[in-house]
Amino acid sequence: MADEKLTREDCLALLRETRDRLLREGIDRYPKRADFKDAEVTAIKAFLGPWPRALEQAGIKPPRDGDRLEKNRQKRIAAKRRRNAARKEKGKTVPETNEE
């Protein structure tokens, strides 16, 4: 698509066509940025976001697990609780006094 503006639909079609071409050639992988011209990559990312999300929107790659976001949130909360507990333990130490 030489020197013409790409639309969102054009970007989706480019991704799908490239995936189909790769499969016809016996290459079983997702399309890479290197499979496209710089202007095409720029348009795809502008319309569809980061590369993995663009592949998901084109129906090439399965959507990422939404549960993963909740797992990450729970890990952050647990880590924060551990840090706070460690700080409280550190603050509980009583200075030694010399009583004789």
PEDAPE-V435776 format. One record per residue. RES is the residue in one letter. OMEGA is omega in whole degrees, -180 to 180 (NA if undefined). D_LAST is the distance of its C-alpha to the last C-alpha in Angstrom with 1 decimal. Layout:
RES:OMEGA:D_LAST / RES:OMEGA:D_LAST
This chain:
M:-172:89.8 / A:172:90.6 / D:176:89.6 / E:-180:89.8 / K:178:87.0 / L:174:85.3 / T:178:84.6 / R:-180:81.9 / E:177:84.6 / D:-179:85.7 / C:178:82.2 / L:180:81.9 / A:179:85.4 / L:-180:84.4 / L:-179:81.4 / R:180:83.4 / E:180:86.3 / T:177:84.1 / R:179:82.5 / D:180:86.0 / R:179:87.2 / L:180:84.2 / L:178:84.9 / R:180:88.6 / E:179:87.7 / G:180:85.7 / I:-177:82.3 / D:177:79.9 / R:176:77.2 / Y:175:76.4 / P:177:77.9 / K:176:75.8 / R:-177:75.8 / A:179:77.6 / D:-175:80.6 / F:173:81.3 / K:-179:82.2 / D:-179:79.6 / A:179:81.3 / E:178:81.4 / V:-180:77.7 / T:-180:76.9 / A:-180:79.1 / I:-179:77.7 / K:179:74.1 / A:-178:75.1 / F:-169:76.8 / L:178:74.7 / G:-179:71.3 / P:-173:69.2 / W:179:71.2 / P:179:69.9 / R:178:70.5 / A:178:74.0 / L:178:74.8 / E:-179:73.6 / Q:178:75.8 / A:180:78.8 / G:-178:78.3 / I:-177:77.7 / K:178:74.1 / P:180:72.7 / P:180:70.3 / R:-177:66.6 / D:178:64.7 / G:180:63.6 / D:-180:60.9 / R:180:59.2 / L:179:58.3 / E:178:56.5 / K:178:54.7 / N:179:53.5 / R:180:52.3 / Q:178:50.3 / K:179:48.7 / R:180:47.7 / I:180:46.2 / A:179:44.2 / A:180:42.9 / K:179:41.9 / R:178:40.0 / R:179:38.2 / R:180:37.2 / N:178:36.0 / A:179:34.0 / A:178:32.3 / R:-180:31.5 / K:178:30.0 / E:-179:27.8 / K:-179:26.7 / G:-178:25.9 / K:-177:23.7 / T:-178:20.9 / V:179:17.7 / P:-180:15.7 / E:177:12.3 / T:-180:9.4 / N:177:6.3 / E:180:3.8 / E:NA:0.0
